Structure formats: C-alpha cells, structure tokens
Amino acid sequence: MDDCLIVGGGVIGLTLAYDLAKHGYRVRVLERGRLGREASWAGAGILPPAGNRADMHPYDQLCWQSHRAHPHLAAELTEATGIETGFTPCGGVYVARSNGDGALLRGMVSSLRDEGIDVQPLDAAELAALEPAISTDAGIAMACQLPTESQLRNPWHLKALAAACLKFGVTIEEQTEVTSWKEKDGRVVGLETSQGMRTAGQYCLTAGAWTGQILQRHDLHTGILPVKGQMLQYQFEPGVIKRIINEGPRYVVPRADGLVLAGSTEEEVGFQKETTEPELADLHRFATSLIPRLADAEIVGRWAGLRPAVYDSFPYMAKLPDLANAFVAAGHFRSGLFLSPATAIVMSQLIRGEQPEIDLSPFRVR
C-alpha cells in the first residue's frame, strides 16, 4: 500500500509528490486527465519577487520561501533529469497607462520597498532604454522595474518535475478521476476512482479548480471556483523584448527563443475551457498597443486554463476537518506555479507529522 495518495497531477501535486518521495515515502499521483495539462501548463510562468521581514504574514512567508527556492529547485530538477526548466531571472517591468492606475502602481512601489524588494521607478527615457520595443505612444503614465522577477517555461518545468518524480519512485496514473472517498472511524480508507478503488495511508487533494467539487460531495464547502484565463502566443524575434512586461493583471512574457506570451483574461464561466474570439482579440489589442511590432508577428498558439480561485485569495493548505489522514492543498489562483515549492515543503512536513515551518492556520478549511 502507498504511504500517500495525491489527487491531482498539476504543479502542486507533483512538487509535493517529489518532496515526499525524497523523504522516503511511497507516493502515487492520480490525475483525472493528462499530467500537468491544466492551470499549471496554461500559465505564463511568472515568478514575482518577494521580501523577507520578521513580521511577515504566513502568506508572505510562503511567497518568500518560494522565491528563494525556485532557482535551487530548477537546478536540482535539471541535474536529476537532464531537462531544462527555462528558469530565467529576466526581471520585470510594470507600467500604468492612466493617472488612477499610476497612483496604484506608486502605492505598489511603496509597499514593495517596505517589504525590502528591489524596485526602481522609471522615467520615459529609462523605460525606453530598458525596453525600446514598448511604444512611445502607449500613454505610459508610470513605470517601474523589478530586477529580481523571474520566469519558468511551464511545460518544461512540469516535464522535468514528472521525470524527477518517476526517478524517485512515484507512481503516476493518468485518466483516473476520483469520484468519492470512503471513511471509517475518522479516517479515509479508500478512494473510488474511474479505474477502481485506490488505498493509501494518507491522502492529499491537489486537484486545482476541481478540488471543490470533490470536497462538496462530502459536505466540505471551500468556495474554490474555476476562473478561466485565455492566452495568446506569438512567434517573434528573440531578444527584442527582454523582460516580463506587466500592466495590472495582464502581461507580455518573452521567451529566449522568440516566443512571446500575452495574457490573461479572468472569466467566471464555470468549467468551460474553450477559447473565445472576442477575448483573444482584446488580448491582441492589449499586446500590440504596448509592443506595436507584435502586430506583424504570427500567432502560433491560443489556449485557456482554469485557475482555482478562493474568495479571500488565500489557498487551502491543511488537514481536512474530522479526518486524521486527509489533507488539501488547493486554491492558489494565479500563483500555483510560483507558490508550489513552499507549498510542497510545508504540506510534506504536515503529512509527515512534523511542525510546518510556516503557520498554516490562515489556510485551514472552514
């Protein structure tokens, strides 16, 4: 019998499986579809900077620990598997195109400085020198640079993570959907799946936007809901855009080989994952208004993913109420890839009976 059965083969589930396996656990991952092909794959791979203060909230501690862990995890995965993750400390530029948004960005700059994060306001000449591809006619009212922002290439990272899991003995079952679980004496004793019963000593739900559905069947209401995000991918000239360019919730992310991602929408449309032309056209207008040369670039990809949103923006990372051997790690919304290393560390500690190094009380169920 497995020591731990993880439901959901996205970046949270795979990183947790990898950590547990490194600690000698026999781990099995069940994935309802294809491994790592939901929100983890669909995002842009942005890794924002984080600060470190003695009085930080546990969520900020989670951010700091993840920010610190990503370069080491990327190197570790590549060394173990030979697969590059695309980790690049490329830096980020943040822009605002209205006075109101400029005021918000100035407030963000002040907050980042309070957190000890390196942030540098930019005037028009400095912005043009850093990123000359940004249109001088875009109406930029305020801009700043975050030199410690980084990126990963989601599909590469997930491929390396899955290979590392297999190397450390993790069993992975795709096309295996969990329908319910059986309880006895305050413990989960088995999961009913589309491929039959699966049992383990402990269980953890990391099924992203689908986690809420599984919990609702057992009268555990978390409010996790899917929020669709659509993306465009361009084939562009390598090196023309050097940094991640952010405007509010939207961004342009350059890859080293010339691919450029533009995203992303936020749509509450249930579990509908199809792309839609009006929203993609709006993304194209956004991207080309910032980077006019993208208008001549070929669009080589378009897709959508479902982020797991939670009303208070805090993910759930906890033992499930009244169940001694069941846990949940879900609801990371737009930050699943970024927060995956720290989430895996503290959830692995919790599952293994250790005191997590971050206080998890703000992330409890109910």
C-alpha positions in Angstrom: 0.0 0.0 0.0 1.2 3.5 -0.8 2.1 5.9 2.0 0.4 8.8 0.4 -2.0 9.2 -2.5 -2.1 12.6 -4.1 -5.2 13.6 -6.2 -4.2 15.9 -8.9 -1.1 15.9 -11.2 -0.5 19.6 -11.6 2.5 21.5 -10.3 1.3 21.5 -6.7 0.6 17.7 -6.6 3.8 16.8 -8.5 6.1 19.1 -6.4 4.5 17.6 -3.2 5.0 14.1 -4.5 8.6 14.8 -5.3 9.3 16.2 -1.8 7.6 13.3 -0.1 9.4 10.8 -2.3 12.7 12.4 -1.4 11.8 11.7 2.2 11.3 8.0 1.5 7.5 8.0 1.1 5.8 5.7 -1.4 3.7 8.1 -3.3 1.0 7.6 -6.0 -0.4 10.5 -8.1 -3.9 10.3 -9.6 -4.7 12.6 -12.5 -8.2 12.9 -14.0 -6.8 13.9 -17.4 -3.2 14.3 -18.7 -0.4 15.1 -16.3 0.2 18.8 -15.7 -2.1 19.9 -18.5 -4.5 22.2 -16.6 -3.8 25.5 -15.0 -0.1 24.6 -14.3 0.6 24.2 -18.0 -1.6 27.1 -19.2 0.0 29.9 -17.3 2.9 32.2 -18.3 5.4 31.0 -15.6 5.9 34.4 -14.0 7.8 34.2 -10.7 7.4 37.6 -8.9 9.9 38.8 -6.3 9.2 38.5 -2.6 10.6 40.2 0.6 11.7 38.9 3.9 10.7 40.6 7.1 10.5 39.3 10.7 6.8 40.3 11.0 5.6 38.8 7.7 2.2 37.2 7.4 2.3 33.4 6.7 1.2 34.1 3.1 4.1 36.4 2.6 6.4 33.8 4.2 5.1 31.3 1.7 6.0 33.8 -1.1 9.5 34.4 0.3 10.2 30.8 0.7 9.1 30.0 -2.9 11.1 32.9 -4.3 14.2 31.7 -2.6 13.6 28.0 -3.5 12.8 28.3 -7.3 16.4 28.7 -8.6 17.6 25.8 -6.5 14.7 23.6 -7.5 15.2 24.4 -11.2 18.9 23.4 -10.9 18.1 20.3 -8.9 15.5 19.1 -11.4 17.8 19.7 -14.4 20.6 17.9 -12.7 18.4 14.9 -11.8 16.7 14.6 -15.2 18.7 16.4 -17.8 15.6 18.5 -18.6 15.9 22.3 -18.7 13.1 24.1 -16.9 13.5 27.5 -18.5 14.2 29.3 -15.2 15.4 32.8 -16.2 16.0 35.7 -13.8 14.9 38.1 -16.6 13.5 41.0 -14.5 10.1 42.6 -14.9 8.8 46.0 -15.9 5.4 47.3 -14.6 3.5 50.0 -16.4 0.4 52.0 -15.9 -1.5 54.0 -18.6 -3.8 56.2 -16.6 -3.4 58.5 -13.7 -5.5 56.2 -11.5 -3.5 53.2 -12.4 -0.3 55.2 -11.9 -1.4 56.0 -8.4 -2.0 52.3 -7.7 1.4 51.5 -9.1 3.1 54.1 -7.0 1.4 52.5 -4.0 2.7 49.1 -5.1 6.2 50.6 -5.3 5.9 51.9 -1.7 4.7 48.5 -0.4 7.4 46.6 -2.2 10.1 48.9 -0.7 8.6 48.3 2.8 9.0 44.6 2.1 12.6 45.0 1.2 12.1 44.2 -2.5 14.3 46.0 -5.1 12.1 48.2 -7.1 13.2 51.1 -9.4 10.8 53.8 -10.7 11.5 54.6 -14.4 11.0 57.8 -16.3 10.2 57.7 -20.0 13.9 57.7 -21.1 14.8 55.0 -18.7 11.9 52.8 -19.8 12.8 53.3 -23.5 16.4 52.4 -22.8 15.4 49.2 -21.0 12.6 48.1 -23.4 12.8 50.0 -26.6 10.0 47.8 -28.1 7.4 49.4 -25.9 5.5 52.0 -27.8 6.3 55.7 -27.0 2.6 56.3 -28.0 1.3 53.8 -25.4 0.5 56.6 -23.0 2.6 55.3 -20.1 1.9 57.4 -17.0 4.1 55.5 -14.6 6.6 52.6 -14.8 9.0 50.7 -12.6 11.5 47.9 -12.8 11.7 44.8 -10.6 15.1 43.3 -11.3 14.5 40.1 -9.3 11.4 39.0 -11.2 12.0 35.6 -13.0 10.2 33.1 -15.2 9.8 29.4 -15.9 8.7 27.7 -19.0 5.7 25.8 -17.6 5.7 22.8 -19.9 9.4 22.3 -19.5 9.2 22.6 -15.7 6.3 20.2 -15.5 8.2 17.7 -17.7 11.3 17.9 -15.5 9.2 17.6 -12.4 7.3 14.5 -13.7 10.6 12.8 -14.7 12.1 13.6 -11.3 9.0 12.1 -9.6 9.4 8.9 -11.6 13.1 8.7 -10.8 12.3 8.8 -7.1 9.7 6.0 -7.4 6.5 8.0 -7.6 3.7 6.1 -9.3 1.6 8.2 -11.7 -1.8 7.2 -13.0 -3.4 9.4 -15.7 -7.0 9.3 -16.9 -8.0 8.3 -13.3 -10.7 10.5 -11.9 -11.6 10.4 -8.2 -15.4 10.3 -7.6 -15.6 9.9 -3.8 -13.9 8.5 -0.8 -14.8 6.1 1.9 -14.4 6.8 5.6 -14.2 4.7 8.7 -13.5 5.8 12.3 -12.5 9.3 11.3 -10.1 8.2 8.5 -10.2 7.9 4.8 -9.9 4.2 3.9 -10.0 4.4 0.1 -10.8 6.5 -2.9 -13.4 5.5 -5.5 -12.0 6.3 -9.0 -12.9 5.7 -12.6 -10.3 2.9 -12.6 -11.4 1.3 -9.3 -10.6 1.6 -5.6 -7.2 3.1 -4.6 -5.9 3.0 -1.0 -3.1 4.6 1.0 -2.1 5.5 4.5 -2.6 9.2 3.8 -4.4 11.3 1.1 -4.0 14.8 -0.2 -6.2 16.7 -2.6 -4.3 18.9 -5.0 -6.8 18.9 -7.9 -6.9 22.7 -8.5 -10.3 24.0 -9.6 -11.8 20.5 -9.3 -10.9 20.2 -5.6 -14.0 22.0 -4.5 -16.2 19.5 -6.4 -14.6 16.6 -4.6 -14.9 18.2 -1.2 -18.6 19.2 -1.8 -19.5 15.5 -2.2 -18.5 15.1 1.4 -20.2 18.3 2.7 -17.0 20.3 2.9 -17.6 23.6 1.2 -14.5 25.7 0.4 -15.7 28.1 -2.2 -13.0 27.1 -4.7 -14.2 28.1 -8.1 -12.7 28.0 -11.6 -11.7 31.3 -13.2 -10.8 30.9 -16.9 -7.7 32.6 -18.3 -7.0 32.8 -22.0 -3.6 33.3 -23.6 -2.0 34.1 -27.0 1.4 33.0 -28.2 3.4 34.8 -30.8 6.5 33.8 -32.8 8.7 36.9 -32.5 12.3 37.9 -32.8 14.4 36.7 -29.9 15.8 39.4 -27.7 13.6 42.2 -28.8 11.7 42.1 -25.5 14.0 41.2 -22.6 11.8 41.5 -19.5 8.3 40.5 -18.4 6.1 43.5 -19.0 3.1 43.8 -16.6 0.1 46.1 -16.7 -2.4 45.3 -14.0 -3.4 41.7 -14.3 -2.1 41.5 -17.9 1.4 40.8 -19.2 3.7 40.1 -22.1 6.3 37.4 -21.4 9.2 36.9 -23.8 10.9 33.5 -24.1 14.6 33.2 -25.1 13.7 31.5 -28.4 11.4 34.4 -29.5 8.1 33.0 -28.4 6.0 35.7 -26.7 3.0 35.1 -24.4 0.2 37.6 -23.9 -2.3 37.1 -21.2 -4.5 36.9 -19.5 -8.3 37.1 -19.0 -10.2 36.4 -15.8 -13.6 34.9 -16.6 -16.1 33.2 -14.2 -17.7 30.8 -16.7 -17.7 27.6 -14.8 -15.7 24.7 -16.1 -15.8 25.9 -19.7 -12.3 26.0 -21.1 -12.8 26.9 -24.8 -11.1 30.0 -26.2 -13.3 32.8 -27.4 -12.5 35.2 -30.3 -13.7 38.5 -28.6 -11.4 37.9 -25.5 -8.5 36.8 -27.7 -8.9 39.9 -29.9 -8.9 42.0 -26.8 -5.6 40.4 -25.7 -4.2 41.0 -29.1 -5.1 44.7 -28.9 -3.5 44.9 -25.4 -0.3 43.3 -26.6 0.1 45.3 -29.8 -0.8 48.6 -28.1 2.2 48.0 -25.8 4.5 46.3 -28.4 3.4 47.5 -31.9 5.8 45.1 -33.6 3.8 42.2 -32.4 1.1 43.2 -34.9 3.3 41.7 -37.6 4.2 38.5 -35.6 2.5 35.2 -36.3 0.1 34.0 -33.6 1.2 30.4 -33.2 -0.9 29.4 -30.1 -4.0 30.2 -28.2 -5.4 28.3 -25.2 -7.3 28.7 -21.9 -6.9 27.3 -18.4 -9.0 27.2 -15.3 -7.4 28.8 -12.2 -8.6 27.7 -8.8 -9.8 30.9 -7.1 -10.8 31.4 -3.5 -12.8 34.3 -2.2 -10.2 35.6 0.3 -7.2 34.9 -2.0 -5.6 32.5 0.5 -5.1 28.9 -0.7 -6.3 26.0 1.4 -3.3 24.1 2.9 -4.5 22.0 5.8 -5.7 18.7 7.2 -9.3 18.2 6.4 -11.7 18.6 9.4 -12.5 15.4 11.3 -10.3 13.2 9.1 -7.0 12.2 10.6 -5.2 11.2 7.4 -6.6 13.6 4.7 -5.2 16.9 3.5 -5.8 19.6 0.9 -3.5 22.0 -0.9 -5.5 23.9 -3.5 -6.9 27.4 -4.4 -3.7 29.1 -5.3 -5.4 31.0 -8.2 -2.8 32.8 -10.3 0.1 31.8 -8.1 0.2 28.0 -8.2 3.4 27.7 -10.1 5.1 30.4 -8.0 4.0 29.0 -4.7 4.5 25.4 -5.5 7.9 24.9 -3.8 7.0 26.3 -0.4 3.5 24.7 -0.6 5.2 21.3 -1.1 7.7 21.8 1.7 5.1 22.8 4.4 2.5 20.2 3.2 5.1 17.5 3.2 6.1 18.5 6.7 2.4 18.4 7.8 1.8 15.0 6.2 4.9 13.5 7.7 3.9 14.6 11.1 6.4 17.4 11.5 5.6 21.0 12.6 5.4 23.1 9.4 7.9 25.9 9.3 5.1 28.3 8.3 2.0 28.8 10.4 -0.8 27.2 8.3 -3.7 28.4 10.5 -4.7 31.1 7.9 -5.1 28.4 5.3 -7.3 26.0 7.2 -10.6 24.6 5.8 -13.7 26.3 7.4 
